[in-house]
Amino acid sequence: MPSKILKRYALHSKLKKHWGTPMIAVIAGTGSIPLQACKSLIAQQKDFFVISLFPEDNGAALREALPKSVRIVAERFYKAGTIFSTLDEYATTHLLMIGKVDKRHLLQHFKLDWFVVKFLASLATKSDTTIMQRIVDEVEKRGFKVIPQSDVLCSLFVKPGILTGTLTDSLQKNI
């Protein structure tokens, strides 16, 4: 295991005495869904902090709605290495990537570090789904566990079954 990962786990072990659970980083894109995810994590009594990729979009709403105990990191993340350094600094073990990330907006100020140059070269002709999967693979390769959005936002999903009206006998027969 790389020494960076060992250091992160050692630091997290010390911090875990205070927190008692894994540390989750919410990588927040734009929109209101990141705030919904944070509220859900609070309801689940999970320890987390927020990395706001676009604080001009939802930073004020996050600061206003979340308790002061939730740290919101709203810096200019124009280098991928900066995000990884922040994750290490907060002894992060799990990541939740949520909210819209408009590539044009993100790349407008993005600075290319060596990691990004190599990473982008491997994705030149790939679909959005493939790009996201490669990001998840890279993050997990660095020792972080990516949390599916559905695990946190389950209250927003419709339960299986009849959505409107009542179940009639004829519908029951067709099920």
C-alpha positions in Angstrom: 0.0 0.0 0.0 1.5 3.4 -0.9 2.8 5.4 2.0 0.3 8.3 1.4 -2.6 5.9 1.9 -1.0 4.5 5.1 -0.5 8.0 6.4 -4.1 8.9 5.7 -5.4 5.8 7.5 -3.0 6.5 10.4 -4.3 10.1 10.7 -7.9 8.9 10.3 -7.4 6.4 13.1 -6.4 9.2 15.4 -9.4 11.3 14.3 -11.7 8.4 14.4 -11.5 8.4 18.2 -13.3 11.8 18.0 -15.6 11.0 15.1 -16.1 7.3 15.5 -17.0 6.8 11.8 -15.4 7.1 8.4 -14.9 10.6 7.0 -16.9 11.4 3.9 -16.0 14.1 1.4 -19.0 15.5 -0.5 -17.6 16.7 -3.8 -20.4 19.2 -4.6 -21.2 20.3 -8.2 -23.9 22.8 -8.9 -27.6 22.7 -8.1 -29.6 21.8 -5.0 -28.9 18.0 -4.9 -25.6 18.4 -3.0 -27.5 20.2 -0.3 -30.1 17.4 -0.2 -27.3 14.9 0.1 -25.7 16.8 3.0 -29.1 16.9 4.8 -29.4 13.2 4.3 -25.9 12.6 5.7 -26.8 14.7 8.7 -30.0 12.6 9.3 -27.9 9.5 9.0 -25.4 11.0 11.6 -22.5 10.6 9.2 -19.3 12.7 9.5 -18.6 14.7 6.4 -17.2 17.8 4.9 -18.0 19.5 1.6 -15.7 20.4 -1.3 -17.6 23.0 -3.3 -16.4 22.9 -6.9 -18.5 25.9 -7.8 -19.1 28.0 -4.6 -20.5 30.9 -6.6 -23.4 28.6 -7.5 -24.5 26.9 -4.2 -21.8 27.9 -1.6 -24.1 30.4 0.1 -27.0 28.0 0.3 -24.7 25.3 1.7 -23.3 27.6 4.4 -26.8 28.9 5.3 -28.4 25.5 5.5 -25.7 23.3 7.1 -24.6 23.5 10.7 -21.4 25.3 11.5 -19.8 22.0 12.5 -19.8 20.9 8.8 -16.7 22.2 7.1 -17.2 23.7 3.7 -14.1 23.9 1.6 -14.7 26.4 -1.2 -11.4 27.1 -2.8 -10.5 27.3 -6.4 -9.9 23.7 -7.3 -8.2 24.2 -10.7 -5.8 21.3 -10.2 -6.7 17.7 -9.5 -3.8 17.4 -7.1 -5.3 20.2 -4.9 -8.4 18.1 -4.4 -6.4 15.0 -3.5 -4.3 17.0 -1.1 -7.5 18.3 0.6 -8.9 14.8 0.8 -5.7 13.7 2.6 -5.7 16.7 4.9 -9.2 15.8 6.1 -8.3 12.1 6.5 -11.0 11.2 4.0 -12.0 7.6 3.6 -15.2 7.9 1.4 -16.3 10.2 -1.4 -19.7 11.2 -2.6 -19.6 13.0 -5.9 -22.9 14.8 -6.4 -24.4 17.7 -8.4 -23.9 18.8 -12.0 -20.3 19.5 -13.2 -20.5 21.4 -16.4 -17.3 20.6 -18.2 -17.2 24.0 -20.0 -17.4 25.8 -16.6 -14.9 23.5 -15.0 -12.3 23.6 -17.8 -12.6 27.4 -18.1 -10.0 28.0 -15.4 -8.6 24.5 -15.0 -4.8 24.3 -14.7 -3.2 21.1 -16.0 -0.9 19.3 -13.6 0.9 16.2 -14.7 -1.8 13.9 -13.4 -4.5 15.7 -15.4 -2.4 15.7 -18.6 -2.0 11.9 -18.4 -5.6 11.3 -17.4 -7.1 13.5 -20.1 -5.0 11.9 -22.8 -6.5 8.5 -21.9 -10.0 9.9 -22.2 -9.8 12.0 -25.4 -12.6 10.1 -27.3 -14.6 8.6 -24.4 -18.3 9.1 -23.4 -19.4 10.9 -20.2 -20.2 7.5 -18.6 -16.7 6.2 -19.4 -15.1 9.4 -18.1 -17.0 9.1 -14.8 -16.1 5.4 -14.4 -12.4 6.3 -15.0 -12.6 9.0 -12.3 -14.2 6.5 -9.9 -11.5 4.0 -10.7 -8.7 6.5 -10.2 -10.2 7.7 -6.9 -10.6 4.1 -5.6 -7.1 3.3 -6.8 -5.9 6.0 -4.4 -7.6 4.3 -1.5 -11.0 6.1 -1.3 -14.3 4.4 -1.4 -16.9 6.1 -3.7 -20.4 6.1 -2.2 -23.2 5.6 -4.7 -25.6 8.6 -4.8 -28.5 6.2 -4.3 -27.2 5.2 -0.9 -27.5 8.8 0.3 -30.5 10.0 -1.6 -32.8 7.0 -1.1 -35.5 9.2 0.3 -35.8 11.0 -3.1 -36.4 7.8 -5.0 -39.9 6.5 -5.7 -40.7 3.2 -4.0 -41.7 0.3 -6.3 -45.5 -0.1 -6.8 -48.5 1.9 -7.9 -47.6 5.6 -8.1 -51.2 7.0 -8.4 -54.7 5.8 -7.7 -55.6 2.5 -6.2 -54.8 -1.0 -7.4 -57.9 -2.5 -9.1 -58.6 -6.2 -9.6 -57.8 -6.0 -13.3 -54.4 -4.4 -12.6 -53.7 -6.9 -9.9 -54.2 -9.7 -12.4 -51.7 -8.2 -14.8 -48.9 -7.9 -12.2 
